[in-house]
Amino acid sequence: MTGVPLPDRPPHRPKHRWLAAIVVVLLIAIPAGYLVLSAHQSRESGKDKQRDAAATGLVWQWPSKVERRIYEVPIPKGASYVAHYERNAWERSSLYVQFRTSRAKLDAFLEEVGSDSSELREGGEGVDDRQADAVGWDFDAPDRRFAGTRIERPGERPDLEITVDVTHEKRPRIYVVSTAEF
């Protein structure tokens, strides 16, 4: 054999193995890990949505920000005992919400939805019996005092029926049904 030098190693082996390992990690392992994480998060999200859709009564958690925005129910910060239920139909959807808050925050809530506490009438309009029965609210308790109002909004904005348990003046419980018609 005449003068052709032989290579030190076979040509298919990379000169720097650590460089090859880094390339493999960057091109394969990181995207694969991302796909696994994304699939897991998507599955968990689907379970939450499935649980909410299967609910047949109040769910003891805050409604999502999207639900609060669509139905225009601004729950005050610091509210407690928050529960909600969404009922959907072809032409009409309703969000049922209950929470407890301070008297000052009740006044701020009523102002934000376009009303005020002077419009609350004891035994007056508010959440009707049919709506209350849908989620198990009882407004006929003899040891409780309730006041209510109805806010009809123009156009496609949702109408609100509000009933307030005023038995405990400092921490009233608010019941709201927001109905959007399409």
C-alpha positions in Angstrom: 0.0 0.0 0.0 1.4 3.2 -1.0 1.4 6.3 1.1 -2.3 6.6 2.1 -2.4 7.3 5.9 -5.0 5.4 7.9 -7.3 7.4 10.1 -6.8 7.1 13.9 -10.4 6.0 14.4 -13.3 4.9 12.3 -15.0 7.8 10.4 -18.5 7.2 11.9 -17.4 8.0 15.5 -17.7 11.6 16.5 -14.5 13.3 17.6 -16.1 14.6 20.8 -18.6 12.2 22.4 -19.8 14.8 24.9 -20.8 17.1 22.0 -22.9 14.3 20.5 -24.6 13.7 23.9 -25.5 17.4 24.2 -27.0 17.4 20.7 -29.0 14.3 21.5 -30.4 15.9 24.7 -31.2 19.2 22.9 -32.9 17.6 19.9 -34.6 14.6 21.4 -34.9 14.5 25.2 -36.1 18.1 25.9 -38.9 18.0 23.3 -40.0 14.6 24.5 -40.1 15.8 28.1 -42.1 18.8 27.0 -44.6 16.6 25.2 -45.0 14.3 28.3 -45.5 17.3 30.6 -48.0 19.0 28.1 -50.0 15.8 27.8 -50.2 15.4 31.6 -51.4 19.0 32.0 -53.9 18.7 29.2 -55.3 15.5 30.8 -55.7 17.2 34.2 -57.4 20.2 32.6 -59.9 17.9 30.9 -60.7 16.2 34.2 -61.5 19.5 35.8 -63.8 20.5 33.0 -65.4 17.1 33.0 -66.0 17.4 36.8 -67.6 20.9 36.4 -69.8 19.7 33.5 -71.0 16.7 35.5 -71.9 18.8 38.5 -75.6 18.6 39.4 -75.4 21.1 42.2 -73.2 23.7 43.8 -69.4 23.2 43.6 -67.6 24.7 46.6 -65.0 26.8 44.8 -64.7 30.1 43.0 -66.1 30.2 39.4 -63.4 30.7 36.8 -62.5 34.3 35.8 -64.0 33.6 32.4 -67.4 32.5 34.0 -67.4 35.6 36.2 -66.6 37.8 33.2 -69.2 36.3 30.9 -72.0 36.3 33.5 -70.8 39.6 35.0 -70.7 38.4 38.6 -67.8 40.3 40.3 -67.3 38.3 43.6 -65.6 40.6 46.1 -62.0 39.8 47.2 -62.0 38.2 50.6 -65.4 36.6 50.1 -65.8 33.3 51.9 -68.0 30.2 51.5 -68.0 30.7 47.7 -69.9 28.1 45.6 -71.2 28.1 42.1 -73.1 26.0 39.5 -73.4 26.7 35.8 -76.5 25.5 33.9 -76.3 25.6 30.1 -79.1 25.3 27.6 -79.4 26.1 23.9 -80.9 29.6 24.3 -80.2 30.4 27.9 -77.4 29.8 30.3 -77.3 30.6 34.0 -74.6 30.9 36.6 -75.6 30.3 40.2 -73.2 31.8 42.8 -73.3 32.2 46.6 -70.8 33.8 48.9 -70.5 35.5 52.2 -68.8 38.9 52.6 -68.8 42.1 54.7 -71.5 44.7 54.6 -69.1 47.2 53.0 -68.1 44.7 50.3 -71.8 43.9 49.7 -72.4 47.6 49.0 -69.4 47.7 46.6 -70.7 44.5 44.9 -74.1 46.0 44.4 -72.7 49.2 43.0 -70.5 47.3 40.6 -73.4 45.3 39.2 -75.5 48.5 38.8 -77.6 48.6 41.9 -77.3 49.7 45.6 -78.6 48.4 48.9 -81.6 50.8 48.8 -83.0 48.6 46.0 -83.0 45.5 48.2 -86.6 44.8 49.2 -87.3 42.5 52.1 -89.3 39.6 50.6 -89.0 41.3 47.3 -87.8 40.1 43.9 -84.6 38.2 43.7 -83.9 34.6 43.1 -87.2 32.8 42.5 -88.3 29.5 44.0 -87.7 27.6 40.7 -84.1 28.8 40.6 -83.5 28.2 44.3 -84.7 24.6 44.0 -82.2 24.0 41.2 -79.3 24.2 43.6 -81.0 23.6 47.0 -81.3 27.1 48.3 -84.0 27.6 51.0 -85.4 31.1 51.3 -88.4 30.1 53.4 -86.5 29.5 56.7 -88.6 31.2 59.4 -85.6 32.3 61.4 -84.0 34.1 58.5 -84.6 37.5 56.8 -84.1 37.8 53.1 -84.0 40.9 50.8 -83.8 40.8 47.0 -83.6 42.7 43.8 -83.6 42.1 40.1 -81.3 43.8 37.6 -82.5 43.7 34.0 -79.7 44.8 31.6 -80.2 46.0 28.1 -79.1 44.0 25.0 -77.2 40.7 25.4 -75.9 41.5 28.9 -77.0 38.9 31.5 -79.8 39.7 33.9 -79.1 39.3 37.6 -81.4 38.1 40.4 -79.9 38.8 43.8 -81.1 37.6 47.2 -79.3 38.6 50.4 -79.6 36.8 53.7 -79.6 39.9 56.0 -80.0 37.9 59.2 -76.4 38.6 60.1 -75.8 42.3 59.3 -72.0 42.2 59.5 -71.5 39.1 57.2 -74.5 38.8 54.9 -74.7 35.8 52.5 -75.4 36.7 48.9 -77.2 34.5 46.4 -76.9 35.5 42.7 -78.4 34.0 39.5 -77.0 35.5 36.4 -78.9 34.5 33.2 -77.6 35.1 29.7 -80.0 34.6 26.8 -78.6 34.0 23.3 
